[in-house]
Amino acid sequence: MSIIPKLASLTGASRNAGVLIVEDSWNVAQSLKTIVEQAGAYAVGPVPSVREALKVIDTQPISLALVDMNLQDGFADPLVDELIDRGIPYAIITAYEALPSDADRAAVARMNKPLDHDRIRAVVSRFTGLSSESELA
C-alpha cells in the first residue's frame, strides 16, 4: 500500500498542484503538509528519502518540491539534480546555515528551519497557481 494518494480524485486547478514534500522528520513533514494544504495545494507525500522521492516524480505530476537536505538515505543532491533535469521547481528547507553542496543553485527558495509558514505558503501559491484561500474541490 502506497502512502502517496492518487490525483484521480481531484478536479479543477488542484489536479495540477501537486507539491512533493521530501522530509524525514515526521513532525516537520506533517507541518509542511498542513502548510501546503492551507495554501490550497495538493500535498504529495511526505516521503523520507531520495529513493522514494525519485519514485514519486516518475509517477505523479509535481508542480513544486519542498526538499530537506539531509534525508534517511543521505543528502538530497541526487534528487535535486533530477528535479533540475526535469524542470521541476524546488525549494530547499534545511537546518544547515551553509549547505554542504550547491543543491540550492537552481532553487526557487532556500528556507531555514524553524519553518516560516507564511513564506512557505507564498512559495507554494506562486508555483501552484493557487491562493491560500483556495480549497480542494
N, CA, C and O of each residue as an XYZ file, in Angstrom:
548
protein
N       0.836     -1.177      0.000
C       0.000      0.000      0.000
C       0.882      1.241      0.000
O       1.782      1.374      0.829
N       0.621      2.138     -0.925
C       1.418      3.346     -1.068
C       0.934      4.434     -0.114
O      -0.259      4.544      0.169
N       1.877      5.236      0.376
C       1.498      6.381      1.201
C       1.154      7.580      0.325
O       0.734      8.622      0.830
N       1.332      7.433     -0.994
C       1.080      8.527     -1.912
C      -0.311      8.376     -2.502
O      -0.544      7.458     -3.289
N      -1.255      9.263     -2.138
C      -2.598      9.182     -2.699
C      -2.581      9.500     -4.190
O      -1.707     10.228     -4.660
N      -3.520      8.971     -4.917
C      -3.647      9.230     -6.350
C      -4.320     10.578     -6.573
O      -5.145     11.013     -5.769
N      -3.957     11.235     -7.676
C      -4.547     12.516     -8.017
C      -5.911     12.370     -8.678
O      -6.597     13.371     -8.884
N      -6.317     11.168     -9.011
C      -7.549     10.954     -9.759
C      -8.772     11.532     -9.064
O      -9.739     11.903     -9.730
N      -8.749     11.616     -7.747
C      -9.916     12.110     -7.027
C     -10.002     13.635     -7.008
O     -10.978     14.192     -6.506
N      -9.000     14.306     -7.545
C      -9.008     15.769     -7.551
C      -9.536     16.298     -8.873
O      -9.414     15.644     -9.909
N     -10.123     17.485     -8.830
C     -10.636     18.108    -10.040
C     -10.133     19.534    -10.135
O      -9.565     20.063     -9.180
N     -10.336     20.151    -11.272
C     -10.017     21.563    -11.457
C      -8.541     21.869    -11.335
O      -7.691     21.034    -11.643
N      -8.245     23.081    -10.881
C      -6.868     23.552    -10.793
C      -6.038     22.723     -9.838
O      -4.825     22.610    -10.020
N      -6.650     22.145     -8.834
C      -5.900     21.379     -7.848
C      -5.212     20.166     -8.446
O      -4.204     19.702     -7.913
N      -5.742     19.641     -9.550
C      -5.157     18.456    -10.173
C      -3.696     18.714    -10.564
O      -2.879     17.794    -10.524
N      -3.366     19.933    -10.936
C      -2.016     20.263    -11.378
C      -1.154     20.836    -10.269
O      -0.049     21.313    -10.529
N      -1.636     20.796     -9.046
C      -0.953     21.486     -7.960
C      -0.288     20.533     -6.982
O      -0.280     20.797     -5.779
N       0.265     19.441     -7.463
C       0.942     18.509     -6.569
C       2.231     19.089     -6.034
O       3.125     19.447     -6.802
N       2.331     19.184     -4.726
C       3.549     19.675     -4.080
C       4.174     18.503     -3.339
O       3.623     18.008     -2.354
N       5.318     18.070     -3.820
C       6.035     16.951     -3.215
C       6.762     17.422     -1.960
O       7.518     18.394     -1.994
N       6.528     16.729     -0.868
C       7.193     17.031      0.401
C       8.206     15.924      0.652
O       7.846     14.754      0.784
N       9.479     16.310      0.716
C      10.561     15.358      0.942
C      11.230     15.746      2.258
O      12.048     16.665      2.307
N      10.875     15.041      3.307
C      11.313     15.375      4.674
C      11.276     14.108      5.511
O      10.282     13.383      5.484
N      12.345     13.826      6.257
C      12.389     12.588      7.045
C      12.014     12.772      8.507
O      11.899     11.784      9.232
N      11.824     13.981      8.953
C      11.356     14.227     10.315
C       9.831     14.273     10.282
O       9.248     15.135      9.624
N       9.183     13.347     10.992
C       7.732     13.234     10.927
C       7.035     14.541     11.302
O       6.106     14.964     10.615
N       7.472     15.177     12.376
C       6.831     16.419     12.835
C       6.944     17.532     11.797
O       5.969     18.226     11.512
N       8.138     17.694     11.238
C       8.343     18.732     10.224
C       7.532     18.394      8.974
O       6.912     19.275      8.378
N       7.537     17.121      8.576
C       6.788     16.693      7.387
C       5.298     16.978      7.537
O       4.661     17.451      6.596
N       4.746     16.699      8.693
C       3.323     16.952      8.922
C       3.025     18.449      8.931
O       1.976     18.874      8.447
N       3.929     19.242      9.470
C       3.758     20.699      9.433
C       3.777     21.209      7.994
O       2.958     22.047      7.617
N       4.705     20.706      7.199
C       4.775     21.102      5.794
C       3.504     20.708      5.047
O       2.984     21.477      4.239
N       3.016     19.512      5.323
C       1.784     19.053      4.672
C       0.633     19.994      5.006
O      -0.148     20.356      4.126
N       0.524     20.388      6.256
C      -0.533     21.316      6.670
C      -0.392     22.659      5.960
O      -1.384     23.222      5.495
N       0.817     23.171      5.874
C       1.063     24.456      5.216
C       0.674     24.374      3.739
O       0.019     25.274      3.215
N       1.078     23.298      3.077
C       0.760     23.104      1.657
C      -0.753     23.083      1.462
O      -1.276     23.741      0.563
N      -1.443     22.337      2.294
C      -2.902     22.242      2.175
C      -3.576     23.567      2.498
O      -4.588     23.901      1.882
N      -3.041     24.333      3.450
C      -3.594     25.655      3.753
C      -3.430     26.605      2.573
O      -4.220     27.533      2.402
N      -2.403     26.370      1.758
C      -2.188     27.189      0.563
C      -3.136     26.779     -0.559
O      -3.154     27.409     -1.617
N      -3.927     25.722     -0.334
C      -4.890     25.279     -1.331
C      -4.340     24.253     -2.292
O      -5.007     23.901     -3.265
N      -3.145     23.767     -2.045
C      -2.498     22.816     -2.947
C      -2.671     21.383     -2.460
O      -3.113     21.131     -1.339
N      -2.313     20.470     -3.324
C      -2.381     19.045     -3.037
C      -1.003     18.574     -2.570
O      -0.029     18.675     -3.316
N      -0.917     18.065     -1.353
C       0.347     17.571     -0.807
C       0.594     16.146     -1.291
O      -0.250     15.267     -1.122
N       1.743     15.933     -1.885
C       2.168     14.610     -2.317
C       3.217     14.144     -1.321
O       4.268     14.770     -1.180
N       2.936     13.057     -0.635
C       3.819     12.584      0.410
C       3.284     12.998      1.762
O       2.078     13.177      1.936
N       4.151     13.144      2.685
C       5.603     13.287      2.592
C       6.322     11.956      2.388
O       5.824     10.889      2.746
N       7.508     12.063      1.801
C       8.400     10.919      1.656
C       9.711     11.240      2.368
O      10.151     12.390      2.360
N      10.345     10.227      2.992
C      11.519     10.489      3.829
C      12.882     10.273      3.167
O      13.913     10.424      3.823
N      12.901      9.923      1.878
C      14.188      9.566      1.281
C      14.277     10.000     -0.178
O      13.265     10.236     -0.838
N      15.508     10.099     -0.662
C      15.756     10.395     -2.068
C      15.130      9.300     -2.924
O      14.458      9.595     -3.913
N      15.344      8.053     -2.556
C      14.849      6.911     -3.327
C      13.335      7.003     -3.526
O      12.844      6.843     -4.643
N      12.605      7.257     -2.456
C      11.147      7.345     -2.560
C      10.707      8.573     -3.352
O       9.736      8.509     -4.106
N      11.404      9.672     -3.188
C      11.060     10.885     -3.932
C      11.255     10.679     -5.431
O      10.450     11.154     -6.231
N      12.311      9.980     -5.812
C      12.549      9.705     -7.229
C      11.435      8.842     -7.814
O      11.039      9.034     -8.963
N      10.932      7.899     -7.029
C       9.794      7.081     -7.484
C       8.562      7.946     -7.698
O       7.834      7.774     -8.675
N       8.335      8.875     -6.782
C       7.152      9.734     -6.868
C       7.198     10.594     -8.127
O       6.196     10.697     -8.835
N       8.341     11.211     -8.420
C       8.382     12.095     -9.589
C       8.276     11.320    -10.897
O       8.032     11.913    -11.948
N       8.456     10.004    -10.843
C       8.217      9.171    -12.019
C       6.740      8.872    -12.223
O       6.330      8.511    -13.326
N       5.931      9.016    -11.169
C       4.536      8.574    -11.248
C       3.500      9.655    -10.979
O       2.320      9.442    -11.256
N       3.895     10.793    -10.454
C       2.943     11.853    -10.081
C       3.321     13.162    -10.765
O       4.505     13.469    -10.897
N       2.329     13.936    -11.201
C       2.637     15.281    -11.688
C       2.954     16.191    -10.496
O       2.176     16.281     -9.547
N       4.086     16.850    -10.560
C       4.555     17.678     -9.450
C       4.753     19.110     -9.943
O       5.439     19.345    -10.938
N       4.142     20.065     -9.236
C       4.303     21.482     -9.560
C       5.476     22.111     -8.817
O       6.062     23.090     -9.279
N       5.812     21.541     -7.662
C       6.860     22.082     -6.796
C       7.289     20.988     -5.842
O       6.472     20.166     -5.426
N       8.570     20.973     -5.492
C       9.061     20.055     -4.469
C       9.648     20.874     -3.315
O      10.404     21.821     -3.530
N       9.285     20.492     -2.094
C       9.867     21.071     -0.886
C      10.820     20.016     -0.346
O      10.389     18.936      0.058
N      12.119     20.325     -0.339
C      13.141     19.313     -0.109
C      14.019     19.657      1.085
O      14.664     20.705      1.117
N      14.036     18.761      2.064
C      15.008     18.837      3.150
C      16.326     18.299      2.598
O      16.311     17.410      1.746
N      17.435     18.801      3.050
C      18.728     18.369      2.520
C      19.212     17.040      3.070
O      19.764     16.230      2.326
N      19.016     16.803      4.359
C      19.543     15.603      4.996
C      18.395     14.616      5.194
O      17.551     14.807      6.069
N      18.366     13.555      4.373
C      17.263     12.603      4.370
C      17.719     11.245      4.888
O      18.898     11.051      5.183
N      16.785     10.313      4.997
C      17.096      8.979      5.539
C      18.232      8.288      4.795
O      19.052      7.609      5.413
N      18.289      8.453      3.487
C      19.306      7.750      2.708
C      20.425      8.666      2.220
O      21.105      8.345      1.245
N      20.621      9.793      2.881
C      21.736     10.676      2.545
C      21.275     12.059      2.125
O      20.108     12.419      2.281
N      22.208     12.819      1.594
C      21.896     14.169      1.161
C      21.026     14.143     -0.096
O      21.066     13.190     -0.874
N      20.254     15.189     -0.279
C      19.255     15.262     -1.342
C      19.829     15.619     -2.711
O      19.060     15.810     -3.653
N      21.135     15.716     -2.852
C      21.739     16.152     -4.113
C      21.277     15.352     -5.337
O      20.982     15.963     -6.364
N      21.199     14.013     -5.278
C      20.724     13.281     -6.469
C      19.276     13.647     -6.844
O      18.933     13.704     -8.025
N      18.456     13.888     -5.857
C      17.084     14.305     -6.114
C      17.069     15.692     -6.734
O      16.360     15.924     -7.713
N      17.834     16.607     -6.183
C      17.910     17.969     -6.715
C      18.352     17.933     -8.172
O      17.775     18.623     -9.012
N      19.370     17.135     -8.478
C      19.843     17.020     -9.866
C      18.722     16.561    -10.786
O      18.569     17.087    -11.889
N      17.940     15.587    -10.342
C      16.840     15.067    -11.152
C      15.728     16.103    -11.304
O      15.150     16.236    -12.383
N      15.426     16.833    -10.239
C      14.419     17.892    -10.328
C      14.845     18.949    -11.346
O      14.033     19.401    -12.153
N      16.101     19.335    -11.309
C      16.626     20.316    -12.262
C      16.520     19.769    -13.678
O      16.058     20.469    -14.580
N      16.946     18.516    -13.885
C      16.887     17.905    -15.217
C      15.469     17.870    -15.766
O      15.268     18.031    -16.970
N      14.490     17.663    -14.903
C      13.089     17.569    -15.336
C      12.368     18.914    -15.349
O      11.208     18.998    -15.754
N      13.052     19.955    -14.908
C      12.431     21.275    -14.904
C      11.378     21.444    -13.823
O      10.468     22.260    -13.966
N      11.490     20.679    -12.741
C      10.543     20.788    -11.636
C      11.102     21.784    -10.621
O      12.190     21.570    -10.086
N      10.379     22.862    -10.351
C      10.860     23.828     -9.364
C      10.941     23.183     -7.974
O      10.135     22.323     -7.621
N      11.926     23.620     -7.206
C      12.079     23.084     -5.858
C      12.561     24.170     -4.916
O      13.213     25.135     -5.315
N      12.215     23.975     -3.646
C      12.691     24.859     -2.582
C      13.422     23.981     -1.569
O      12.963     22.890     -1.233
N      14.537     24.457     -1.100
C      15.304     23.761     -0.067
C      14.823     24.270      1.287
O      14.743     25.475      1.528
N      14.507     23.323      2.161
C      14.143     23.650      3.541
C      15.113     22.888      4.423
O      15.110     21.657      4.437
N      15.943     23.612      5.158
C      17.047     22.960      5.854
C      17.381     23.636      7.175
O      17.040     24.796      7.404
N      18.047     22.893      8.028
C      18.564     23.446      9.277
C      20.012     23.900      9.111
O      20.567     24.538     10.005
N      20.624     23.576      7.976
C      22.011     23.970      7.728
C      22.115     25.474      7.497
O      21.351     26.045      6.720
N      23.059     26.103      8.173
C      23.351     27.508      7.900
C      24.006     27.633      6.528
O      23.657     28.509      5.736
N      24.955     26.748      6.262
C      25.614     26.684      4.963
C      25.468     25.252      4.456
O      25.775     24.297      5.169
N      24.997     25.114      3.222
C      24.805     23.775      2.666
C      26.147     23.129      2.345
O      27.098     23.819      1.979
N      26.226     21.805      2.480
C      27.471     21.105      2.171
C      27.679     20.928      0.666
O      28.682     20.350      0.250
N      26.755     21.411     -0.145
C      26.869     21.331     -1.603
C      26.166     22.544     -2.208
O      25.700     23.432     -1.495
N      26.100     22.561     -3.536
C      25.416     23.671     -4.205
C      23.994     23.283     -4.604
O      23.503     23.712     -5.648
N      23.337     22.481     -3.785
C      21.993     21.991     -4.090
C      20.981     23.112     -4.247
O      19.934     22.914     -4.863
N      21.269     24.267     -3.711
C      20.331     25.384     -3.837
C      20.591     26.232     -5.084
O      19.993     27.297     -5.239
N      21.474     25.772     -5.971
C      21.887     26.549     -7.138
C      20.723     26.942     -8.052
O      20.767     28.007     -8.667
N      19.700     26.120     -8.152
C      18.548     26.425     -9.009
C      17.253     26.483     -8.199
O      16.161     26.487     -8.767
N      17.377     26.527     -6.894
C      16.193     26.523     -6.028
C      15.417     27.830     -6.173
O      16.001     28.902     -6.333
N      14.101     27.721     -6.112
C      13.260     28.920     -6.148
C      13.280     29.631     -4.805
O      12.941     30.811     -4.707
N      13.682     28.900     -3.770
C      13.814     29.479     -2.435
C      14.694     28.565     -1.597
O      14.764     27.357     -1.823
N      15.357     29.168     -0.633
C      16.095     28.412      0.383
C      15.609     28.937      1.714
O      15.770     30.116      2.029
N      15.011     28.047      2.495
C      14.415     28.458      3.755
C      15.017     27.644      4.892
O      15.183     26.429      4.787
N      15.337     28.326      5.965
C      15.913     27.652      7.120
C      14.835     27.260      8.119
O      13.802     27.920      8.237
N      15.095     26.187      8.825
C      14.232     25.772      9.928
C      14.626     26.619     11.124
O      15.799     26.971     11.246
N      13.713     26.958     12.003
C      12.323     26.534     12.042
C      11.535     27.111     10.876
O      11.920     28.116     10.279
N      10.427     26.453     10.566
C       9.631     26.781      9.393
C       8.980     28.164      9.499
O       8.440     28.541     10.539
N       9.049     28.896      8.404
C       8.337     30.166      8.272
C       7.082     29.855      7.455
O       7.129     29.829      6.225
N       5.976     29.623      8.132
C       4.735     29.180      7.493
C       4.282     30.124      6.385
O       3.892     29.670      5.309
N       4.327     31.419      6.632
C       3.867     32.387      5.636
C       4.727     32.345      4.375
O       4.208     32.401      3.261
N       6.024     32.246      4.552
C       6.923     32.203      3.381
C       6.707     30.928      2.578
O       6.677     30.964      1.348
N       6.556     29.802      3.272
C       6.323     28.536      2.569
C       4.998     28.597      1.815
O       4.932     28.192      0.655
N       3.946     29.097      2.455
C       2.646     29.241      1.778
C       2.768     30.114      0.528
O       2.171     29.808     -0.504
N       3.538     31.193      0.619
C       3.713     32.094     -0.523
C       4.421     31.392     -1.676
O       4.037     31.563     -2.833
N       5.446     30.608     -1.373
C       6.173     29.866     -2.414
C       5.255     28.831     -3.049
O       5.223     28.692     -4.272
N       4.513     28.108     -2.228
C       3.590     27.099     -2.747
C       2.557     27.755     -3.653
O       2.310     27.269     -4.757
N       1.959     28.833     -3.213
C       0.936     29.523     -4.007
C       1.509     30.008     -5.334
O       0.849     29.919     -6.369
N       2.719     30.512     -5.305
C       3.359     31.030     -6.520
C       3.537     29.943     -7.569
O       3.362     30.200     -8.760
N       3.883     28.736     -7.146
C       4.196     27.679     -8.110
C       3.046     26.728     -8.397
O       3.167     25.858     -9.259
N       1.955     26.874     -7.703
C       0.798     26.033     -7.999
C      -0.320     26.841     -8.650
O      -1.280     26.267     -9.163
N      -0.205     28.152     -8.632
C      -1.240     28.999     -9.208
C      -2.474     29.085     -8.339
O      -3.526     29.530     -8.798
N      -2.362     28.664     -7.080
C      -3.480     28.708     -6.156
C      -3.215     29.716     -5.067
O      -2.069     29.907     -4.661
N      -4.245     30.357     -4.596
C      -4.082     31.256     -3.456
C      -4.308     30.484     -2.177
O      -4.885     29.397     -2.201
N      -3.871     31.018     -1.084
C      -4.034     30.326      0.197
C      -5.496     30.211      0.613
O      -5.828     29.441      1.514
N      -6.365     30.967     -0.037
C      -7.786     30.857      0.277
C      -8.458     29.749     -0.518
O      -9.609     29.406     -0.247
N      -7.741     29.173     -1.518
C      -8.333     28.109     -2.336
C      -8.596     26.873     -1.501
O      -7.918     26.610     -0.507
N      -9.579     26.133     -1.924
C      -9.865     24.862     -1.259
C      -9.876     23.778     -2.322
O     -10.194     24.033     -3.483
N      -9.527     22.571     -1.913
C      -9.573     21.450     -2.832
C     -11.010     21.168     -3.213
O     -11.907     21.187     -2.371
N     -11.216     20.907     -4.481
C     -12.574     20.612     -4.971
C     -13.002     19.221     -4.554
O     -14.112     18.796     -4.874
